[in-house]
């Protein structure tokens, strides 16, 4: 994840036109909670981007489409991170969007 919590990393559209906003998360999970704080700030940036309508200014073809915030993780989320992501999913869905997470390139680097 870019340590720049105020930047949207990637925006793309699926063939059906849905919009995917990707958080590229390359940080290891640690006991200090700093990673979760950075991720929370990043997700809040993405929500502001959507809720403010800036997404429509920068990507006019996204109007009327559904949005997915997708956290692509280099490292497998630990139990604390998984609980956080579950809570974040509820909050994001409450705002009218979707949240998912997946491993980078189909596998977590720490699964070797």
Helices and strands as residue ranges (DSSP letters): E 10-13, E 19-25, H 34-51, H 54-58, G 60-62, E 67-73, H 79-94, E 98-103, G 104-106, G 109-111
